[in-house]
Amino acid sequence: MSEENLDPSSPSLPENVEAEAPAVMQPAVGEQLRAAREAKGMRSADVAQALKLSTRQVDALEAGDWSGLPGQTFIRGFVRNYARLLRLDPDVLVSQLDPRLMPELPRLDVSSSISAALPRTGGPQRRDFMVVLAGLLLVVLAVLAFFFVPPDFWQSRLAEWSAASARVDAPAAESSAPIDAAPAEPAPPVASPPAPEAPAPTAAAAPVSAASTPAAQPVLQPVSQPSQPLPQPAAPPAPVAAPAAQPASTAAATAPARAGGVQLAFTQPSWVEIRDRSGQIIFSQLNPAGSQRYVEGEPPFALVVGNATHVTVKYKGKPVELSQRSKDDVARLTLE
């Protein structure tokens, strides 16, 4: 039996030899690439420049040194590009690669059965400490604010905010100002119509007396009679001017009566706050453009005036300069 197995004429031996012969005689992929490159007269550097590879990688690919290359995916890509450059069939060369010889990239598998808790940077004690520290900090800030912040700090801030908002709303307030100011100006003429009634009889009496003189001598001066009535129409303007002077005199008489208080006139919207001697607020409001205010109380007066450049202040009948006492268009002053 041993002789039959070793007999070269056995029918099974030639079949095995023929089946293994193509695998042994077929050149490697790298050798095929090198032979095709040399046949085209190209150098390794030329291939490396065309494929955007290094010369070392081209040499490793031709030598079959897979350990010097990144991995299976990159090796297949290099072989395909190299085959296209040499006008070879890339699918045939890729199919001849032995995946067992090429390095395989390690896979990172996450096991679903193992669950690990993430490390915690701080525990409950640290959180409690931070809460207590934040509470103490708030208490310290509140105490400092109570002892060191002036009482009128927030009121002055409110005045500045109101003045800033008044500047923004100034165009809208200007359009509505004539409606508010119109009723105030016609008020003095309402009381003046009864006054002109007194001069009216005198004006009427003047033409009567003038008419009586020409009636006494109708024959002696027939031509000069028309010349005397001609100047008569000029007399009525005298009583018209008299009533106009009366409101001015009454206004002048009322002005000294209110000279002891604070007079305010506004050309633009402005917020004003006034305190008396006791520190009590006696006037605090936003005043529209074109309005006037008069405030009385027990001096000295402490004033906070927003939008100060558009406010006129008089005290005891004398104007008060605000430009030198204002900062950021908010004036603070005391009137003794």
C-alpha positions as CSV (number, residue, x, y, z in Angstrom):
1,M,0.0,0.0,0.0
2,S,2.8,2.4,0.7
3,E,4.3,1.8,-2.7
4,E,1.0,2.6,-4.4
5,N,0.8,6.0,-2.5
6,L,4.3,6.8,-3.7
7,D,3.8,5.7,-7.2
8,P,4.0,8.7,-9.6
9,S,1.6,6.9,-11.9
10,S,-1.2,7.2,-9.4
11,P,-4.2,9.2,-10.8
12,S,-4.6,11.4,-7.7
13,L,-1.0,12.8,-7.7
14,P,-1.2,14.7,-11.0
15,E,-4.5,16.3,-10.0
16,N,-3.0,17.7,-6.7
17,V,0.0,19.0,-8.5
18,E,-2.1,20.7,-11.2
19,A,-4.4,22.3,-8.5
20,E,-1.5,23.7,-6.5
21,A,0.6,24.8,-9.4
22,P,-1.3,28.1,-10.3
23,A,-1.1,29.3,-6.6
24,V,2.7,28.7,-6.5
25,M,3.6,30.0,-9.9
26,Q,1.4,33.2,-9.8
27,P,3.6,36.3,-9.0
28,A,2.6,38.5,-6.0
29,V,0.7,41.7,-6.5
30,G,3.7,43.8,-5.6
31,E,5.9,42.0,-8.1
32,Q,3.3,42.6,-10.9
33,L,3.1,46.2,-10.1
34,R,6.9,46.5,-10.1
35,A,7.2,44.7,-13.4
36,A,4.6,46.9,-15.0
37,R,6.3,50.1,-13.7
38,E,9.7,49.0,-15.0
39,A,8.1,48.2,-18.3
40,K,6.8,51.7,-18.6
41,G,10.2,53.1,-17.6
42,M,8.9,54.8,-14.4
43,R,10.8,55.2,-11.2
44,S,9.4,54.7,-7.7
45,A,9.7,58.5,-7.1
46,D,7.5,59.1,-10.2
47,V,4.8,56.8,-8.9
48,A,5.0,58.3,-5.4
49,Q,4.5,61.8,-6.9
50,A,1.6,60.7,-9.1
51,L,-0.2,58.8,-6.3
52,K,0.6,61.4,-3.5
53,L,2.5,58.8,-1.5
54,S,5.9,58.6,-0.1
55,T,8.7,56.6,-1.9
56,R,8.9,54.3,1.2
57,Q,5.2,53.4,0.9
58,V,5.6,52.6,-2.9
59,D,8.6,50.4,-2.1
60,A,6.7,48.6,0.7
61,L,3.7,48.0,-1.6
62,E,5.9,46.5,-4.3
63,A,7.8,44.3,-1.8
64,G,4.6,43.1,-0.1
65,D,5.7,44.6,3.2
66,W,2.2,45.2,4.6
67,S,3.4,46.1,8.0
68,G,4.8,49.3,6.7
69,L,1.4,50.4,5.4
70,P,-1.7,51.7,7.4
71,G,-4.2,48.8,7.0
72,Q,-6.3,46.7,4.7
73,T,-8.6,49.5,3.5
74,F,-5.6,51.8,2.6
75,I,-3.7,48.9,1.0
76,R,-6.6,48.1,-1.3
77,G,-6.9,51.8,-2.2
78,F,-3.2,52.0,-3.0
79,V,-3.3,48.9,-5.2
80,R,-6.3,50.2,-7.1
81,N,-4.7,53.6,-7.8
82,Y,-1.4,52.0,-8.7
83,A,-3.1,49.6,-11.1
84,R,-5.0,52.5,-12.8
85,L,-1.8,54.5,-13.1
86,L,-0.1,51.5,-14.9
87,R,-3.3,50.7,-16.9
88,L,-3.8,47.3,-15.2
89,D,-7.1,45.8,-14.1
90,P,-7.5,46.9,-10.4
91,D,-10.2,44.4,-9.6
92,V,-7.9,41.4,-10.5
93,L,-5.0,42.7,-8.4
94,V,-7.2,43.5,-5.4
95,S,-8.8,40.0,-5.6
96,Q,-5.3,38.5,-5.4
97,L,-4.5,40.3,-2.1
98,D,-4.3,37.9,0.8
99,P,-6.3,39.5,3.7
100,R,-4.6,37.2,6.2
101,L,-1.2,38.8,5.5
102,M,-2.4,42.4,5.7
103,P,-2.6,44.1,9.1
104,E,-6.1,44.7,10.4
105,L,-7.0,47.8,12.4
106,P,-8.1,46.9,15.9
107,R,-11.8,47.2,16.6
108,L,-13.2,48.9,19.7
109,D,-16.2,46.9,20.9
110,V,-18.2,48.3,23.7
111,S,-19.7,45.6,25.9
112,S,-23.4,46.2,26.7
113,S,-23.2,44.0,29.8
114,I,-20.6,46.1,31.5
115,S,-21.8,49.4,32.9
116,A,-19.3,51.7,34.6
117,A,-20.3,54.8,36.4
118,L,-18.7,58.1,35.5
119,P,-16.4,59.6,38.1
120,R,-17.9,62.4,40.1
121,T,-16.0,65.5,40.7
122,G,-17.8,66.4,43.9
123,G,-20.2,64.8,46.3
124,P,-23.2,66.1,48.2
125,Q,-21.0,67.7,50.8
126,R,-19.3,69.9,48.2
127,R,-22.7,71.0,46.9
128,D,-23.9,71.8,50.4
129,F,-20.8,73.8,51.1
130,M,-21.2,75.9,47.9
131,V,-24.9,76.6,48.7
132,V,-23.9,77.8,52.2
133,L,-21.1,79.9,50.9
134,A,-23.4,81.6,48.3
135,G,-25.9,82.3,51.0
136,L,-23.3,83.9,53.2
137,L,-22.0,86.0,50.3
138,L,-25.5,87.3,49.6
139,V,-26.0,88.3,53.3
140,V,-22.6,90.2,53.4
141,L,-23.6,92.0,50.2
142,A,-27.0,93.0,51.7
143,V,-25.4,94.3,54.9
144,L,-22.8,96.3,52.9
145,A,-25.5,97.8,50.7
146,F,-27.6,98.8,53.8
147,F,-24.8,100.7,55.5
148,F,-22.9,102.1,52.6
149,V,-25.4,102.9,49.9
150,P,-27.0,106.4,50.3
151,P,-30.7,106.5,50.9
152,D,-31.4,108.5,47.8
153,F,-29.2,106.3,45.5
154,W,-32.1,104.4,43.9
155,Q,-34.1,107.6,43.6
156,S,-31.3,109.3,41.8
157,R,-30.9,106.2,39.5
158,L,-34.6,106.4,38.8
159,A,-34.2,110.1,37.9
160,E,-31.5,109.3,35.4
161,W,-33.5,106.5,33.9
162,S,-36.5,108.7,33.6
163,A,-34.5,111.4,32.0
164,A,-33.0,109.0,29.5
165,S,-36.5,107.7,28.7
166,A,-37.7,111.3,28.3
167,R,-35.1,111.9,25.7
168,V,-36.2,108.9,23.7
169,D,-39.9,109.9,24.0
170,A,-39.2,113.6,23.3
171,P,-40.5,113.6,19.6
172,A,-43.8,112.1,20.7
173,A,-44.1,114.5,23.6
174,E,-43.4,117.5,21.3
175,S,-46.2,116.6,19.0
176,S,-48.7,116.4,21.9
177,A,-47.4,119.6,23.6
178,P,-49.4,122.2,21.7
179,I,-52.6,120.4,22.7
180,D,-51.8,120.7,26.4
181,A,-50.4,124.3,26.1
182,A,-53.2,125.7,24.1
183,P,-55.8,126.0,27.0
184,A,-53.3,127.6,29.3
185,E,-52.4,130.6,27.0
186,P,-56.0,131.9,26.2
187,A,-56.9,131.9,29.9
188,P,-55.8,135.5,30.6
189,P,-57.8,137.0,27.7
190,V,-61.0,135.4,29.1
191,A,-61.1,137.8,32.0
192,S,-60.1,140.9,29.9
193,P,-63.2,141.4,27.8
194,P,-65.2,143.1,30.6
195,A,-62.4,145.7,31.1
196,P,-62.8,147.4,27.8
197,E,-66.4,148.3,28.6
198,A,-65.4,151.1,30.9
199,P,-63.4,153.1,28.2
200,A,-66.1,152.5,25.6
201,P,-68.4,155.3,26.9
202,T,-65.6,157.8,26.9
203,A,-64.8,156.9,23.4
204,A,-68.4,157.3,22.5
205,A,-68.7,160.6,24.5
206,A,-65.8,162.0,22.5
207,P,-67.6,161.9,19.2
208,V,-70.8,163.3,20.8
209,S,-68.9,166.3,22.3
210,A,-67.1,166.8,19.0
211,A,-70.4,166.6,17.2
212,S,-72.0,169.2,19.5
213,T,-69.4,171.8,18.7
214,P,-70.0,171.7,14.9
215,A,-73.8,171.7,15.6
216,A,-73.5,175.0,17.6
217,Q,-72.1,176.9,14.6
218,P,-73.5,175.2,11.4
219,V,-73.5,178.5,9.4
220,L,-70.2,180.0,10.3
221,Q,-68.0,177.0,9.4
222,P,-69.8,174.9,6.8
223,V,-66.5,173.7,5.1
224,S,-64.4,173.0,8.2
225,Q,-67.1,170.7,9.7
226,P,-66.0,167.5,7.8
227,S,-62.3,168.1,8.7
228,Q,-63.0,167.7,12.5
229,P,-64.8,164.3,12.3
230,L,-62.0,162.8,10.2
231,P,-59.6,162.5,13.0
232,Q,-62.3,161.0,15.3
233,P,-61.8,157.3,14.1
234,A,-58.3,157.5,15.4
235,A,-59.6,157.8,19.0
236,P,-61.0,154.3,19.4
237,P,-57.5,152.6,19.3
238,A,-56.8,154.2,22.7
239,P,-59.3,152.2,24.7
240,V,-58.2,149.0,22.7
241,A,-54.7,149.5,24.0
242,A,-55.8,150.0,27.6
243,P,-57.2,146.4,28.1
244,A,-54.0,144.9,26.7
245,A,-52.0,146.7,29.4
246,Q,-54.3,145.6,32.2
247,P,-53.5,141.8,32.0
248,A,-49.8,142.6,31.9
249,S,-50.2,144.7,35.1
250,T,-52.2,142.0,36.8
251,A,-49.6,139.4,35.8
252,A,-46.8,141.6,37.1
253,A,-48.8,141.9,40.3
254,T,-49.2,138.2,40.8
255,A,-45.5,137.4,40.0
256,P,-44.1,138.9,43.3
257,A,-46.8,137.1,45.2
258,R,-45.3,133.7,44.1
259,A,-41.7,134.8,44.1
260,G,-40.9,132.9,47.3
261,G,-41.4,129.4,45.8
262,V,-39.7,127.4,43.1
263,Q,-40.8,128.1,39.5
264,L,-40.1,125.5,36.8
265,A,-40.5,125.8,33.1
266,F,-39.9,122.9,30.7
267,T,-39.1,123.0,27.0
268,Q,-38.6,119.3,26.8
269,P,-40.1,116.4,29.0
270,S,-38.2,116.3,32.3
271,W,-38.5,114.4,35.6
272,V,-38.2,116.6,38.8
273,E,-38.1,115.7,42.5
274,I,-38.2,118.3,45.2
275,R,-37.7,117.8,49.0
276,D,-38.4,120.3,51.8
277,R,-36.4,120.9,55.0
278,S,-37.7,117.7,56.6
279,G,-36.6,115.6,53.7
280,Q,-40.2,114.9,52.7
281,I,-40.9,114.7,48.9
282,I,-43.3,117.6,48.1
283,F,-43.1,117.3,44.3
284,S,-42.1,114.4,42.1
285,Q,-43.4,113.8,38.6
286,L,-42.5,113.7,34.9
287,N,-43.4,117.1,33.3
288,P,-44.3,117.4,29.6
289,A,-42.8,119.9,27.3
290,G,-44.2,123.4,27.3
291,S,-45.5,123.1,30.9
292,Q,-44.8,125.2,34.0
293,R,-44.9,124.3,37.6
294,Y,-44.8,126.3,40.9
295,V,-43.8,124.5,44.1
296,E,-44.1,126.0,47.6
297,G,-42.8,124.6,50.9
298,E,-40.4,125.1,53.8
299,P,-36.9,125.8,52.5
300,P,-34.2,124.7,52.0
301,F,-35.3,122.7,48.9
302,A,-33.3,119.8,47.6
303,L,-33.9,119.4,43.8
304,V,-33.1,116.6,41.4
305,V,-33.8,117.7,37.8
306,G,-33.5,115.4,34.9
307,N,-32.9,116.6,31.3
308,A,-31.6,119.7,33.0
309,T,-30.5,121.5,29.8
310,H,-34.2,121.9,28.9
311,V,-35.4,123.2,32.3
312,T,-35.5,126.7,33.6
313,V,-35.6,127.1,37.4
314,K,-36.3,130.3,39.3
315,Y,-36.2,130.7,43.1
316,K,-37.4,133.8,44.8
317,G,-37.9,135.4,41.4
318,K,-34.2,134.9,40.4
319,P,-33.0,132.4,37.8
320,V,-30.9,129.4,39.0
321,E,-28.0,128.2,36.9
322,L,-28.2,124.4,36.4
323,S,-25.4,123.8,33.9
324,Q,-22.6,123.9,36.5
325,R,-24.5,121.6,38.9
326,S,-25.5,118.9,36.4
327,K,-23.8,115.6,35.6
328,D,-25.0,113.5,32.7
329,D,-27.8,116.0,32.2
330,V,-29.1,115.4,35.7
331,A,-28.8,118.4,38.1
332,R,-28.7,118.1,41.9
333,L,-28.8,121.3,44.0
334,T,-30.1,122.8,47.2
335,L,-31.9,126.1,47.3
336,E,-31.6,127.9,50.7
